């Protein structure tokens, strides 16, 4: 799988099947951020969730058990986080 295929697959997933299953990524990550905020007693933003999920996928790759899907998913999470960071009118530290 080359870089173009990885990015295309990530785009297909975040804009298609996963959105159909879980709803808009920013809404889903917002819910996760709210739950993590309560659990950790520390503000967690949607952007934080996207970055931490990408790091989770990167950790899988680092251990040697990462698959093609780990790379694809990491790209997807980073794309969603980038969209949240660049399109949201709310300052980064206040996103949820």
For each residue, the residues with C-beta under 8 A, 3 or more apart:
1: 5 6 9 68
2: 5 6
3: 6 7
4: 7 8
5: 1 2 8 9
6: 1 2 3 9 10 68 71 72 75
7: 3 4 10 11 75
8: 4 5 11 12
9: 1 5 6 12 13 72
10: 6 7 13 14 72 73 75 76 79
11: 7 8 14 15 76 79
12: 8 9 15 16 17
13: 9 10 16 17 18 72 73 76
14: 10 11 18 19 25 76 79 80
15: 11 12 19
16: 12 13 19 20
17: 12 13 20 21
18: 13 14 21 22 25 76
19: 14 15 16 22 23 24 25
20: 16 17
21: 17 18
22: 18 19 25 28
23: 19 27 28
24: 19 27 28
25: 14 18 19 22 28 29 50 80 83
26: 29 30 46 80 83 84
27: 23 24 30 31
28: 22 23 24 25 31 32
29: 25 26 32 33 46 49 50 80 84
30: 26 27 33 34 46 96
31: 27 28 34 35
32: 28 29 35 36 46 49
33: 29 30 36 37 44 45 46 48 49 95 96
34: 30 31 37 38 96
35: 31 32 38 39
36: 32 33 39 40 44 48 49
37: 33 34 40 41 42 43 44 96
38: 34 35 41
39: 35 36
40: 36 37 44
41: 37 38
42: 37
43: 37 93 96
44: 33 36 37 40 48 49 96
45: 33 48 49 92 93 94 95 96
46: 26 29 30 32 33 49 50 81 84 95 96
47: 50 51 81 84 85 92 95
48: 33 36 44 45 51 52
49: 29 32 33 36 44 45 46 52 53
50: 25 29 46 47 53 54 77 78 80 81 84
51: 47 48 54 55 77 78 81
52: 48 49 55 56
53: 49 50 56 57 73 77
54: 50 51 57 58 74 77 78 81
55: 51 52 58 59
56: 52 53 59 60
57: 53 54 60 61 66 70 71 73 74 77
58: 54 55 61 62 70 74
59: 55 56 62 63
60: 56 57 63 65 66 67 70
61: 57 58 64 66 70 71 74
62: 58 59 66
63: 59 60 66
64: 61
65: 60
66: 57 60 61 62 63 70 71
67: 60 70 71
68: 1 6 71 72
69: 72 73
70: 57 58 60 61 66 67 73 74
71: 6 57 61 66 67 68 74 75
72: 6 9 10 13 68 69 75 76
73: 10 13 53 57 69 70 76 77
74: 54 57 58 61 70 71 77 78
75: 6 7 10 71 72 78 79
76: 10 11 13 14 18 72 73 79 80
77: 50 51 53 54 57 73 74 80 81
78: 50 51 54 74 75 81 82
79: 10 11 14 75 76 82 83
80: 14 25 26 29 50 76 77 83 84
81: 46 47 50 51 54 77 78 84 85
82: 78 79 85 86
83: 25 26 79 80 86 87
84: 26 29 46 47 50 80 81 87 88 95
85: 47 81 82 88 92
86: 82 83
87: 83 84
88: 84 85 95
89:
90: 94 95
91: 94 95
92: 45 47 85 95
93: 43 45
94: 45 90 91
95: 33 45 46 47 84 88 90 91 92
96: 30 33 34 37 43 44 45 46
